[in-house]
């Protein structure tokens, strides 16, 4: 019996058009893994598209090779075909006109006439014959990409690649590795034996960027000897480590730095439970000039690296009046997806985003902190 990696390889070899889907509000890992897989399939001569619902490329991801290949939506997955029998009467001229929301097609015969029975209608097969879904616990996180194309997802084979323990194994082929640091690491393990010399500096750079971003430059507890060995191999294959570090950690806009300052000024600590948190309100975003949730993520990244005494890090924020959210980083002993399930968490068990329905930001802060403290004290 073939392993999931072997099954994926066999399906790829039979495919002509592949769609790569990454979830809404993707991590750098999801973006990097998708772009690396795109480049691999492109090298194999397979027509490929990467799509992410509502996607806007974050500035710190623009250095990634092929980064402009990600689109935010799909064109029609099927073609509507109008067929005309020309065995008895040939076509002299063809034209069309669109008026008042109606398409009129004009066909002039060379001789004789066309009749209604000469015309038939049909739909083409789906444009893509294989779907890769990366870094997604379920299909719902694909948003309107899935909602508007359910029949396509139902009829097309899906390869599900993830490292999240909450993954629902929704694919026909599921490559879900809970011991991997990132989806990029899984992509490397999957492709390493596909074809000699398929790994070039561009693919290696994308994969290393995904691993570095997910491990906070190898400073999280998820780092394993395997991930370090893979990173070493990627660097040997030409991955541009210095460029990755510069763009992910050393290049920050003035707006981001201002938001950092506001978050650090309000930093709070629960020493007993080893929790560090901060709160950002709507005015903080306005005065800093920041409007991106990515800037909040960078605050979390800095706290993970620079506050080693903290096991749980939370940033609460309000980007619009009454719209309260939080990004939560928890220790391996806590499954935040379960602990915070009432807030519809998105992410992984140790790094989640939640939306809090409550009258004000102070209430949101206390409500989530009490939930986390209860979980920590129950260990």
Residue frames relative to the residue before (quaternion, step in Angstrom):
aa qw qx qy qz dx dy dz
X 1.0000 0.0000 0.0000 0.0000 0.00 0.00 0.00
X 0.4524 -0.7053 0.4806 0.2586 3.57 -0.90 0.94
X 0.4577 -0.6495 0.5311 0.2942 3.56 -1.13 0.70
X 0.6780 -0.4747 0.3406 0.4460 3.64 -1.19 0.28
X 0.6420 0.5202 -0.3330 0.4542 3.62 0.97 -0.80
X 0.6664 0.4871 -0.3008 0.4776 3.60 0.99 -0.82
X 0.6232 0.5339 -0.3371 0.4614 3.59 1.03 -0.75
X 0.6407 0.5206 -0.3232 0.4627 3.57 0.97 -0.86
X 0.6585 0.5159 -0.3141 0.4489 3.57 0.89 -0.92
X 0.6554 0.5085 -0.3122 0.4630 3.60 0.94 -0.85
X 0.6657 0.4909 -0.3062 0.4713 3.59 0.97 -0.79
X 0.6247 0.5352 -0.3372 0.4577 3.58 1.02 -0.75
X 0.6567 0.5258 -0.3128 0.4410 3.59 0.93 -0.89
X 0.7064 0.4426 -0.2597 0.4874 3.61 1.14 -0.58
X 0.6170 0.5936 -0.3308 0.3970 3.60 1.25 -0.30
X 0.2620 -0.7546 0.5838 0.1452 3.53 -1.22 0.64
X 0.7892 0.1150 -0.0413 0.6018 3.57 1.11 -0.73
X 0.0498 -0.8221 0.5666 -0.0274 3.58 -0.56 1.18
X 0.1972 -0.7577 0.6130 0.1059 3.54 -1.07 0.85
X 0.1492 -0.7668 0.6201 0.0724 3.58 -0.90 0.99
X 0.0958 -0.8100 0.5784 0.0172 3.59 -0.69 1.12
X 0.0405 -0.7659 0.6409 0.0319 3.55 -0.99 0.86
X 0.5861 -0.6563 0.3497 0.3215 3.59 -0.99 0.81
X 0.6580 -0.4806 0.4082 0.4115 3.49 -1.36 0.29
X 0.8228 0.1005 -0.1296 0.5442 3.60 -1.04 0.82
X 0.0735 0.8633 -0.4969 0.0496 3.59 0.78 1.00
X 0.4952 -0.5987 0.5311 0.3380 3.53 -1.29 0.41
X 0.6496 -0.4726 0.4018 0.4396 3.57 -1.29 0.20
X 0.6045 0.5663 -0.3466 0.4403 3.58 1.07 -0.73
X 0.6667 0.4969 -0.3057 0.4638 3.59 0.89 -0.91
X 0.6513 0.5088 -0.3089 0.4707 3.59 0.96 -0.89
X 0.6907 0.4904 -0.2793 0.4521 3.58 0.85 -1.02
X 0.6532 0.5100 -0.3121 0.4645 3.60 0.96 -0.85
X 0.6543 0.5191 -0.3088 0.4550 3.57 0.99 -0.85
X 0.6759 0.4865 -0.2868 0.4735 3.58 0.97 -0.87
X 0.6277 0.5243 -0.3385 0.4653 3.59 1.04 -0.74
X 0.6677 0.4861 -0.3024 0.4760 3.59 0.92 -0.88
X 0.5937 0.5599 -0.3549 0.4562 3.59 1.06 -0.73
X 0.6873 0.4866 -0.2841 0.4585 3.59 0.85 -0.98
X 0.6241 0.5381 -0.3349 0.4569 3.59 1.04 -0.76
X 0.6975 0.4659 -0.2752 0.4699 3.58 0.82 -1.01
X 0.6066 0.5474 -0.3448 0.4622 3.57 1.09 -0.69
X 0.6579 0.5058 -0.3069 0.4659 3.60 0.99 -0.82
X 0.6665 0.4818 -0.2883 0.4905 3.57 1.21 -0.55
X 0.5355 -0.6600 0.3841 0.3608 3.59 1.30 0.06
X 0.5077 0.6441 -0.4202 0.3883 3.58 1.20 0.43
X 0.4365 -0.6807 0.5238 0.2679 3.57 -0.88 0.95
X 0.0300 0.8310 -0.5455 0.1044 3.58 -0.62 1.17
X 0.0738 -0.7741 0.6273 0.0415 3.53 -1.19 0.66
X 0.2104 -0.7516 0.6124 0.1257 3.58 -1.10 0.80
X 0.0022 0.8162 -0.5761 0.0441 3.57 -0.73 1.03
X 0.0033 -0.7676 0.6402 -0.0302 3.54 -1.13 0.84
X 0.4494 -0.7242 0.4403 0.2825 3.63 -0.57 1.07
X 0.8582 0.0630 -0.0770 0.5036 3.55 -0.92 1.00
X 0.3079 0.8166 -0.4525 0.1832 3.58 1.19 0.47
X 0.0095 0.7266 -0.6869 -0.0048 3.50 -1.18 0.83
X 0.4299 -0.7323 0.4657 0.2490 3.58 -0.66 1.09
X 0.3763 -0.7289 0.5212 0.2354 3.63 -0.61 1.09
X 0.6085 -0.5909 0.3786 0.3704 3.63 -0.98 0.72
X 0.7052 0.4712 -0.2839 0.4472 3.60 0.94 -0.80
X 0.6549 0.4752 -0.3206 0.4923 3.59 1.28 0.00
X 0.4830 0.7132 -0.4168 0.2905 3.59 1.24 -0.18
X 0.5983 0.5707 -0.3659 0.4270 3.60 1.20 -0.34
X 0.5276 0.6577 -0.4105 0.3472 3.60 1.18 -0.42
X 0.5140 -0.6449 0.4611 0.3275 3.62 -0.88 0.88
X 0.8367 0.1503 -0.1598 0.5017 3.57 -1.05 0.93
X 0.3014 0.8086 -0.4768 0.1673 3.61 1.21 0.24
X 0.6583 0.5157 -0.3143 0.4493 3.59 1.13 -0.53
X 0.5252 0.6530 -0.3998 0.3712 3.57 1.29 -0.03
X 0.5881 0.5840 -0.3807 0.4101 3.61 1.20 -0.32
X 0.1363 -0.7861 0.5998 0.0599 3.56 -0.84 1.00
X 0.4942 -0.6984 0.4472 0.2608 3.55 -1.19 0.54
X 0.8051 0.0942 -0.0721 0.5812 3.60 1.20 -0.20
X 0.4721 -0.6614 0.5121 0.2783 3.52 -1.36 0.18
X 0.3983 -0.6291 0.5950 0.3026 3.50 -1.22 0.55
X 0.7413 -0.3873 0.2718 0.4760 3.58 -1.24 0.08
X 0.3928 -0.7493 0.4934 0.2020 3.55 -0.87 1.01
X 0.7567 0.2503 -0.1562 0.5834 3.56 1.28 -0.31
X 0.3213 -0.7114 0.5835 0.2242 3.55 -1.23 0.45
X 0.3354 -0.7053 0.5871 0.2132 3.54 -1.09 0.82
X 0.1607 -0.8287 0.5349 0.0351 3.56 -0.57 1.18
X 0.1285 -0.7476 0.6484 0.0644 3.55 -0.95 1.00
X 0.1042 -0.8228 0.5585 0.0180 3.59 -0.52 1.18
X 0.1172 -0.7852 0.6069 0.0379 3.55 -1.02 0.89
X 0.3662 -0.7259 0.5447 0.2055 3.57 -0.78 1.04
X 0.0443 -0.8244 0.5640 -0.0175 3.60 -0.51 1.20
X 0.3213 0.7769 -0.4908 0.2287 3.60 1.19 0.43
X 0.7527 0.3572 -0.2032 0.5143 3.61 1.09 -0.66
X 0.7928 0.1557 -0.0627 0.5860 3.56 1.10 -0.72
X 0.3055 -0.7708 0.5357 0.1598 3.56 -0.75 1.05
X 0.4894 -0.6651 0.4897 0.2798 3.56 -1.29 0.46
X 0.2820 -0.7556 0.5745 0.1395 3.55 -0.91 1.02
X 0.8087 -0.0723 0.1157 0.5722 3.56 0.87 -0.99
X 0.1154 -0.7853 0.6065 0.0458 3.56 -1.15 0.73
X 0.1467 0.7725 -0.6075 0.1127 3.59 -0.91 0.92
X 0.1450 -0.7855 0.5927 0.1035 3.56 -1.29 0.20
X 0.1108 -0.7725 0.6218 0.0667 3.51 -1.33 0.35
X 0.1779 -0.7647 0.6098 0.1081 3.58 -1.05 0.81
X 0.1660 0.7778 -0.5830 0.1662 3.57 -0.67 1.14
X 0.8467 0.0351 -0.0630 0.5272 3.56 -0.94 0.96
X 0.6667 -0.5341 0.2799 0.4380 3.55 0.96 1.00
X 0.6282 0.4952 -0.3598 0.4804 3.56 1.09 0.63
X 0.2692 -0.7481 0.5892 0.1441 3.55 -1.00 0.93
X 0.0771 -0.7780 0.6232 0.0180 3.57 -0.77 1.08
X 0.1473 -0.7798 0.6059 0.0562 3.57 -0.82 1.07
X 0.1617 -0.8023 0.5723 0.0519 3.54 -0.76 1.11
X 0.0234 -0.7951 0.6052 -0.0330 3.57 -0.71 1.12
X 0.1632 -0.7947 0.5811 0.0644 3.53 -0.64 1.17
X 0.3075 -0.7691 0.5255 0.1942 3.64 -0.60 1.06
X 0.5348 -0.6037 0.4780 0.3479 3.59 -1.20 0.52
X 0.7737 -0.0875 0.0726 0.6232 3.54 1.07 -0.76
X 0.7735 0.3112 -0.2373 0.4985 3.57 -1.15 0.48
X 0.4480 -0.6678 0.5180 0.2917 3.56 -1.21 -0.54
X 0.3979 -0.6573 0.5747 0.2818 3.53 -1.33 0.36
X 0.2028 -0.7801 0.5820 0.1080 3.55 -1.09 0.76
X 0.6978 -0.4845 0.3247 0.4159 3.55 -1.25 0.38
X 0.6591 0.5252 -0.3201 0.4328 3.60 0.99 -0.76
X 0.5908 0.5746 -0.3671 0.4313 3.60 1.27 -0.26
X 0.6838 0.4783 -0.2667 0.4823 3.59 1.27 -0.35
X 0.0327 0.7787 -0.6261 0.0247 3.57 -1.02 0.83
X 0.2831 -0.7623 0.5657 0.1370 3.56 -1.26 0.45
X 0.0996 0.7828 -0.6097 0.0743 3.56 -1.12 0.66
X 0.3511 -0.6950 0.5758 0.2494 3.55 -1.35 0.06
X 0.4792 -0.6543 0.4992 0.3051 3.55 -1.09 0.66
X 0.6038 -0.4917 0.4492 0.4380 3.55 -1.30 0.06
X 0.6421 -0.4976 0.3905 0.4331 3.57 -1.25 0.24
X 0.5712 -0.6328 0.4069 0.3281 3.55 -1.04 0.85
X 0.7669 0.3140 -0.1706 0.5331 3.60 1.04 -0.77
X 0.2436 -0.7976 0.5371 0.1266 3.57 -0.98 0.83
X 0.7698 0.1681 -0.1379 0.6001 3.59 1.29 0.10
X 0.1537 -0.7845 0.5972 0.0656 3.58 -1.01 0.88
X 0.1413 -0.7284 0.6623 0.1039 3.54 -1.07 0.85
X 0.0698 -0.7608 0.6436 0.0459 3.58 -0.92 0.91
X 0.1155 -0.8368 0.5352 0.0030 3.56 -0.56 1.22
X 0.8755 0.1034 -0.0575 0.4685 3.53 -1.17 0.76
X 0.5725 0.5805 -0.3760 0.4403 3.59 1.10 0.68
X 0.4003 -0.7385 0.4855 0.2424 3.64 -0.68 1.00
X 0.7836 -0.0189 0.0195 0.6207 3.57 1.21 -0.55
X 0.6557 -0.5317 0.3644 0.3931 3.56 -1.28 0.18
X 0.5554 0.6345 -0.3929 0.3669 3.59 1.14 -0.51
X 0.6370 0.5416 -0.3473 0.4246 3.63 1.05 -0.62
X 0.5521 0.5794 -0.4058 0.4413 3.59 1.28 0.02
X 0.3989 -0.7651 0.4415 0.2462 3.57 1.32 0.09
X 0.8386 -0.1727 0.1230 0.5017 3.58 -1.03 -0.82
X 0.4913 0.6352 -0.4407 0.4011 3.60 1.22 -0.22
X 0.7160 0.3914 -0.2305 0.5301 3.57 1.03 -0.81
X 0.6554 0.5467 -0.3206 0.4109 3.57 0.87 -0.96
X 0.7392 0.4196 -0.2294 0.4742 3.59 0.97 -0.84
X 0.7774 0.2951 -0.1495 0.5350 3.59 1.25 -0.24
X 0.1279 0.8458 -0.5098 0.0918 3.58 1.05 0.74
X 0.6395 0.5349 -0.3375 0.4370 3.58 0.95 -0.82
X 0.6276 0.5356 -0.3243 0.4627 3.58 1.04 -0.81
X 0.6850 0.4717 -0.2860 0.4759 3.60 0.87 -0.93
X 0.6375 0.5335 -0.3245 0.4514 3.59 1.11 -0.65
X 0.7685 0.3910 -0.1885 0.4702 3.59 0.98 -0.86
X 0.6996 0.4465 -0.2638 0.4915 3.61 1.23 -0.22
X 0.5213 -0.6477 0.4475 0.3294 3.64 -0.88 0.88
X 0.1727 -0.7917 0.5828 0.0614 3.56 -0.95 0.96
X 0.1715 -0.7313 0.6517 0.1048 3.53 -1.05 0.91
X 0.1596 -0.8074 0.5670 0.0335 3.55 -0.57 1.23
X 0.0035 0.8090 -0.5853 0.0544 3.59 -0.54 1.20
X 0.2486 0.7684 -0.5435 0.2289 3.57 -0.62 1.14
X 0.2513 -0.7460 0.5885 0.1843 3.56 -1.33 0.19
X 0.4693 0.6927 -0.4102 0.3629 3.56 1.31 0.28
X 0.4284 -0.7203 0.4750 0.2682 3.65 -0.69 0.98
X 0.6334 0.5280 -0.3359 0.4552 3.60 1.23 -0.34
X 0.4004 0.7362 -0.4703 0.2765 3.60 1.26 -0.02
X 0.3774 -0.7714 0.4826 0.1724 3.57 -0.89 1.01
X 0.3870 -0.7451 0.4704 0.2716 3.62 1.28 0.17
X 0.1871 0.8452 -0.4711 0.1695 3.54 0.93 1.02
X 0.6064 0.6022 -0.3520 0.3817 3.59 1.22 -0.23
X 0.5678 -0.5274 0.4819 0.4090 3.54 -1.33 0.14
X 0.7387 0.1326 -0.1134 0.6511 3.55 1.27 -0.54
X 0.0960 -0.8116 0.5762 0.0114 3.58 -0.73 1.10
X 0.0232 -0.7658 0.6423 -0.0218 3.54 -0.68 1.16
X 0.1678 0.7869 -0.5571 0.2058 3.54 0.26 1.36
X 0.0227 -0.8184 0.5712 -0.0593 3.56 -0.36 1.30
X 0.2628 -0.8130 0.5035 0.1283 3.58 -0.22 1.28
X 0.6547 0.5128 -0.3190 0.4545 3.60 1.21 -0.35
X 0.5481 0.6175 -0.3980 0.3998 3.60 1.24 -0.19
X 0.5037 -0.6548 0.4734 0.3056 3.57 -1.12 0.65
X 0.8169 0.0402 0.0842 0.5691 3.56 1.08 -0.75
X 0.6051 -0.5257 0.4412 0.4035 3.54 -1.31 0.20
X 0.5924 0.5748 -0.3641 0.4314 3.59 1.12 -0.63
X 0.6257 0.5306 -0.3325 0.4652 3.58 1.04 -0.76
X 0.6544 0.5080 -0.3088 0.4672 3.59 0.99 -0.83
X 0.6231 0.5301 -0.3399 0.4639 3.60 1.00 -0.80
X 0.6361 0.5219 -0.3362 0.4582 3.61 0.94 -0.81
X 0.6732 0.4956 -0.2976 0.4612 3.58 0.84 -0.98
X 0.6547 0.5310 -0.3085 0.4407 3.58 1.06 -0.74
X 0.7892 0.3726 -0.1787 0.4544 3.60 0.83 -0.98
X 0.4849 0.7298 -0.4222 0.2323 3.58 1.16 -0.47
X 0.7664 0.3320 -0.1908 0.5158 3.62 1.10 -0.57
X 0.3990 0.7518 -0.4608 0.2514 3.59 1.24 0.12
X 0.7901 -0.1354 0.1526 0.5780 3.55 0.78 -0.98
X 0.5445 -0.6300 0.4414 0.3343 3.55 -0.96 0.86
X 0.8575 0.1102 -0.1227 0.4873 3.55 -1.04 0.93
X 0.3501 0.7383 -0.5143 0.2603 3.61 1.12 0.47
X 0.6574 0.4963 -0.3068 0.4769 3.60 1.16 -0.55
X 0.0081 0.7991 -0.6002 0.0333 3.59 -0.51 1.18
X 0.7421 -0.4260 0.2654 0.4443 3.60 -1.25 0.05
X 0.6412 0.5323 -0.3324 0.4415 3.60 1.09 -0.64
X 0.6631 0.4781 -0.2930 0.4958 3.58 0.95 -0.93
X 0.6510 0.5229 -0.3101 0.4545 3.58 0.96 -0.90
X 0.6434 0.5248 -0.3258 0.4523 3.61 0.99 -0.80
X 0.6499 0.5078 -0.3190 0.4670 3.59 0.94 -0.84
X 0.6875 0.4871 -0.2933 0.4518 3.58 0.83 -0.96
X 0.6574 0.4944 -0.3176 0.4717 3.59 0.95 -0.80
X 0.6130 0.5454 -0.3473 0.4541 3.60 1.04 -0.73
X 0.6465 0.5223 -0.3163 0.4574 3.58 0.99 -0.82
X 0.6776 0.4875 -0.2870 0.4699 3.57 0.93 -0.93
X 0.6584 0.5092 -0.3123 0.4579 3.60 0.91 -0.90
X 0.6681 0.5048 -0.3132 0.4481 3.59 0.91 -0.88
X 0.7003 0.4786 -0.2788 0.4503 3.59 0.94 -0.86
X 0.7325 0.3868 -0.2282 0.5116 3.59 1.12 -0.59
X 0.3897 -0.7233 0.4694 0.3236 3.59 1.33 0.08
X 0.6796 -0.4977 0.2551 0.4747 3.51 0.87 1.11
X 0.6840 -0.5375 0.2521 0.4239 3.53 0.98 1.12
X 0.5231 0.6416 -0.4109 0.3821 3.57 1.09 0.70
X 0.5778 0.5692 -0.3959 0.4306 3.60 1.23 0.13
X 0.6240 -0.5641 0.3971 0.3670 3.56 -1.29 0.33
X 0.5742 0.6126 -0.3770 0.3910 3.61 1.23 -0.21
X 0.4873 0.6747 -0.4327 0.3467 3.60 1.25 -0.25
X 0.0911 -0.7944 0.6004 0.0087 3.56 -0.95 0.98
X 0.6528 -0.4831 0.3837 0.4397 3.60 -1.21 0.25
X 0.6250 0.5424 -0.3421 0.4451 3.59 1.05 -0.72
X 0.6713 0.4911 -0.3139 0.4578 3.60 0.89 -0.88
X 0.6379 0.5146 -0.3273 0.4703 3.59 1.04 -0.69
X 0.6432 0.5143 -0.3173 0.4702 3.58 1.03 -0.80
X 0.6437 0.5120 -0.3192 0.4708 3.59 1.01 -0.82
X 0.6381 0.5241 -0.3248 0.4612 3.58 0.96 -0.87
X 0.6413 0.5224 -0.3201 0.4619 3.59 0.97 -0.83
X 0.6529 0.5100 -0.3056 0.4693 3.57 1.00 -0.87
X 0.6527 0.5181 -0.3141 0.4547 3.59 0.98 -0.83
X 0.6402 0.5078 -0.3224 0.4778 3.59 1.01 -0.80
X 0.6398 0.5187 -0.3137 0.4725 3.59 1.04 -0.79
X 0.6846 0.4732 -0.2698 0.4844 3.57 1.20 -0.60
X 0.6976 -0.5087 0.2595 0.4328 3.58 1.26 0.19
X 0.3758 0.7354 -0.4937 0.2724 3.60 1.25 0.08
X 0.3514 -0.7644 0.5108 0.1769 3.56 -0.85 1.02
X 0.1949 -0.8402 0.4983 0.0877 3.55 0.30 1.33
X 0.6681 0.5141 -0.3172 0.4344 3.60 0.83 -0.94
X 0.6449 0.5156 -0.3179 0.4661 3.57 1.01 -0.81
X 0.6274 0.5366 -0.3292 0.4582 3.59 1.01 -0.83
X 0.6814 0.4886 -0.2899 0.4615 3.59 0.80 -1.04
X 0.6417 0.5390 -0.3278 0.4362 3.58 0.95 -0.86
X 0.7349 0.4290 -0.2452 0.4646 3.57 0.83 -0.96
X 0.7143 0.4562 -0.2720 0.4558 3.60 0.95 -0.78
X 0.8422 0.2174 -0.0654 0.4890 3.58 0.95 -0.84
X 0.7699 0.3881 -0.1984 0.4661 3.61 1.07 -0.56
X 0.6928 0.4146 -0.2785 0.5201 3.59 1.24 -0.08
X 0.1343 0.7994 -0.5671 0.1460 3.58 -0.21 1.27
X 0.4574 -0.6757 0.5049 0.2817 3.55 -1.02 0.80
X 0.6411 -0.5025 0.4036 0.4166 3.57 -1.28 0.34
X 0.6245 0.5525 -0.3361 0.4380 3.59 1.02 -0.80
X 0.6498 0.5112 -0.3109 0.4688 3.57 1.00 -0.86
X 0.6635 0.5079 -0.3064 0.4560 3.58 0.91 -0.90
X 0.6295 0.5227 -0.3344 0.4677 3.59 1.04 -0.74
X 0.6531 0.5018 -0.3157 0.4712 3.58 0.98 -0.82
X 0.5893 0.5578 -0.3524 0.4663 3.58 1.08 -0.74
X 0.6606 0.5286 -0.3104 0.4334 3.56 0.86 -1.00
X 0.6672 0.4973 -0.2956 0.4692 3.56 0.95 -0.88
X 0.6523 0.5041 -0.3137 0.4711 3.59 1.02 -0.79
X 0.6764 0.4933 -0.2968 0.4593 3.60 0.93 -0.88
X 0.6207 0.5547 -0.3437 0.4348 3.60 1.06 -0.69
X 0.7498 0.3582 -0.2013 0.5186 3.59 1.15 -0.58
X 0.3124 0.7856 -0.4868 0.2198 3.57 1.23 0.30
X 0.0706 -0.7914 0.6072 0.0058 3.58 -0.92 0.98
X 0.1724 -0.8050 0.5645 0.0597 3.55 -1.18 0.54
X 0.1358 -0.7194 0.6752 0.0900 3.52 -1.19 0.78
X 0.2586 -0.8226 0.4868 0.1394 3.57 0.02 1.32
X 0.6302 0.5624 -0.3402 0.4134 3.57 0.98 -0.83
X 0.7818 0.3016 -0.1539 0.5235 3.57 0.92 -0.93
X 0.3916 -0.7542 0.4438 0.2842 3.57 1.36 0.10
X 0.3936 0.6846 -0.4954 0.3620 3.54 0.88 1.08
X 0.0479 -0.7513 0.6573 0.0359 3.57 -1.06 0.82
X 0.0938 0.8142 -0.5674 0.0794 3.59 -0.85 0.89
X 0.1091 -0.7703 0.6232 0.0800 3.53 -1.32 0.31
X 0.2827 -0.7572 0.5726 0.1371 3.53 -1.29 0.41
X 0.0728 -0.7761 0.6261 0.0199 3.56 -0.96 0.95
X 0.1840 -0.7966 0.5653 0.1097 3.58 -0.78 0.98
X 0.7517 -0.3933 0.2751 0.4523 3.55 -1.31 0.06
X 0.6472 0.5351 -0.3171 0.4407 3.60 0.99 -0.83
X 0.6025 0.5684 -0.3599 0.4294 3.60 1.09 -0.66
X 0.6586 0.4901 -0.3069 0.4815 3.57 1.00 -0.78
X 0.6531 0.5177 -0.3184 0.4517 3.57 0.97 -0.83
X 0.7260 0.4521 -0.2491 0.4544 3.60 0.84 -1.00
X 0.6725 0.4687 -0.3026 0.4863 3.59 1.13 -0.55
X 0.4255 -0.7026 0.4622 0.3343 3.57 1.21 -0.49
X 0.5337 0.6207 -0.4067 0.4055 3.56 1.29 0.14
X 0.0602 -0.7966 0.6003 0.0375 3.56 -1.08 0.71
X 0.6155 0.5964 -0.3109 0.4109 3.55 1.32 0.01
X 0.4679 -0.6559 0.5238 0.2765 3.53 -1.05 0.84
X 0.5393 0.6220 -0.3938 0.4089 3.57 1.23 -0.45
X 0.6203 0.5396 -0.3479 0.4507 3.59 1.07 -0.63
X 0.6146 0.5228 -0.3427 0.4811 3.58 1.12 -0.63
X 0.6201 0.5406 -0.3319 0.4616 3.57 1.03 -0.77
X 0.6555 0.5073 -0.3232 0.4566 3.58 0.98 -0.78
X 0.5826 0.5548 -0.3687 0.4656 3.61 1.16 -0.57
X 0.6387 0.5205 -0.3086 0.4752 3.57 0.97 -0.92
X 0.6415 0.5383 -0.3231 0.4408 3.59 0.89 -0.96
X 0.6809 0.4919 -0.2940 0.4561 3.58 0.87 -0.95
X 0.6646 0.5016 -0.3096 0.4592 3.58 0.97 -0.80
X 0.6084 0.5458 -0.3524 0.4559 3.59 1.05 -0.72
X 0.7083 0.4582 -0.2543 0.4729 3.56 0.96 -0.92
X 0.8036 0.3534 -0.1485 0.4552 3.58 0.85 -1.02
X 0.7176 0.3577 -0.2560 0.5400 3.61 1.24 0.00
X 0.0512 -0.8596 0.5080 0.0190 3.61 0.58 1.14
X 0.6063 0.5670 -0.3652 0.4214 3.61 1.17 -0.43
X 0.6505 0.5048 -0.3099 0.4754 3.60 1.26 -0.33
X 0.2516 -0.7626 0.5792 0.1403 3.56 -0.98 0.91
X 0.7612 0.2195 -0.1262 0.5971 3.56 1.16 -0.65
X 0.0399 -0.7956 0.6042 -0.0202 3.57 -0.81 1.05
X 0.0100 -0.8069 0.5889 -0.0440 3.57 -0.81 1.02
X 0.0599 -0.7498 0.6560 0.0628 3.55 -1.09 0.77
X 0.1839 -0.7615 0.6168 0.0765 3.56 -0.70 1.17
X 0.0892 0.8207 -0.5610 0.0609 3.58 -0.94 0.76
X 0.2050 -0.7420 0.6317 0.0912 3.49 -1.34 0.61
X 0.1430 -0.8172 0.5548 0.0625 3.56 -0.38 1.22
X 0.7668 0.0984 -0.0686 0.6305 3.56 1.22 -0.50
X 0.6728 -0.5299 0.3252 0.4010 3.57 -1.12 0.68
X 0.8476 0.1397 -0.1204 0.4975 3.56 -0.75 1.08
X 0.6179 0.5173 -0.3506 0.4771 3.60 1.28 0.05
X 0.0060 0.8462 -0.5285 0.0674 3.57 0.06 1.32
X 0.0126 0.7950 -0.6039 0.0554 3.54 -0.88 1.02
X 0.0906 -0.7728 0.6205 0.0983 3.53 -1.33 0.13
X 0.2117 -0.7153 0.6477 0.1549 3.52 -1.27 0.58
X 0.1021 -0.8342 0.5412 -0.0289 3.54 -0.67 1.19
X 0.0808 -0.7590 0.6451 0.0342 3.56 -0.90 1.02
X 0.0571 -0.8281 0.5572 -0.0243 3.58 -0.64 1.15
X 0.5839 -0.5756 0.4254 0.3831 3.62 -1.20 0.35
X 0.6877 -0.5060 0.3270 0.4051 3.62 -1.21 0.39
X 0.6321 0.5636 -0.3302 0.4168 3.58 1.17 -0.56
X 0.7104 0.3953 -0.2408 0.5302 3.60 1.26 -0.25
X 0.2217 -0.7432 0.6168 0.1346 3.57 -0.94 0.93
X 0.2594 -0.8163 0.4983 0.1340 3.56 -0.01 1.32
X 0.5777 0.5859 -0.3868 0.4164 3.60 1.10 -0.56
X 0.6942 0.4293 -0.2652 0.5133 3.60 1.11 -0.67
X 0.6615 0.5280 -0.3101 0.4330 3.56 0.88 -0.97
X 0.7883 0.3017 -0.1362 0.5186 3.59 0.96 -0.90
X 0.2419 0.8322 -0.4787 0.1409 3.58 1.21 0.41
X 0.6112 0.5671 -0.3642 0.4150 3.62 1.09 -0.57
X 0.6910 0.4565 -0.2689 0.4917 3.60 1.28 -0.35
X 0.4409 -0.7172 0.4366 0.3170 3.59 1.28 0.34
X 0.0090 0.8531 -0.5211 0.0231 3.61 0.68 1.07
X 0.1432 -0.7472 0.6435 0.0840 3.52 -1.24 0.66
X 0.5991 0.5604 -0.4070 0.4017 3.58 -0.85 0.91
X 0.6269 -0.4967 0.4101 0.4384 3.56 -0.97 -0.89
X 0.7149 -0.4734 0.2952 0.4215 3.58 -1.26 0.19
X 0.7722 0.3198 -0.1910 0.5148 3.60 1.17 -0.46
X 0.7675 0.2021 -0.1576 0.5876 3.59 1.27 0.13
X 0.1286 0.8344 -0.5123 0.1576 3.55 -0.09 1.30
X 0.2490 -0.7064 0.6344 0.1913 3.52 -1.37 0.36
X 0.0449 -0.8126 0.5811 0.0007 3.58 -0.89 0.88
X 0.2668 -0.7174 0.6180 0.1793 3.54 -1.33 0.42
X 0.1800 -0.8172 0.5454 0.0473 3.56 -0.74 1.10
X 0.2084 -0.7737 0.5893 0.1029 3.57 -0.67 1.13
X 0.3314 0.7186 -0.5274 0.3092 3.57 -0.21 1.33
X 0.6454 -0.5766 0.3330 0.3742 3.63 -1.10 0.55
X 0.8271 0.0061 0.0327 0.5611 3.62 0.96 -0.73
X 0.6877 -0.5196 0.3389 0.3773 3.53 -1.34 0.36
X 0.6191 0.5436 -0.3463 0.4486 3.61 1.04 -0.73
X 0.6446 0.5163 -0.3093 0.4714 3.54 1.02 -0.85
X 0.6369 0.5299 -0.3176 0.4612 3.57 1.01 -0.86
X 0.6315 0.5482 -0.3135 0.4499 3.56 1.01 -0.92
X 0.7208 0.4525 -0.2582 0.4573 3.58 0.73 -1.04
X 0.6366 0.5495 -0.3279 0.4304 3.56 1.00 -0.83
X 0.7051 0.4487 -0.2685 0.4790 3.59 0.84 -0.97
X 0.6338 0.5374 -0.3326 0.4460 3.61 0.97 -0.83
X 0.6496 0.5125 -0.3197 0.4617 3.60 0.95 -0.83
X 0.6369 0.5257 -0.3208 0.4637 3.59 1.04 -0.80
X 0.6769 0.4872 -0.2872 0.4710 3.58 0.93 -0.93
X 0.6462 0.5227 -0.3247 0.4514 3.61 0.92 -0.85
X 0.6320 0.5336 -0.3275 0.4567 3.57 0.97 -0.84
X 0.6652 0.5001 -0.2970 0.4682 3.58 0.96 -0.88
X 0.6661 0.5063 -0.3047 0.4551 3.58 0.94 -0.87
X 0.6979 0.4737 -0.2727 0.4629 3.59 0.97 -0.82
X 0.6446 0.5215 -0.3136 0.4628 3.57 1.29 -0.33
X 0.4278 0.7260 -0.4538 0.2898 3.60 1.28 -0.11
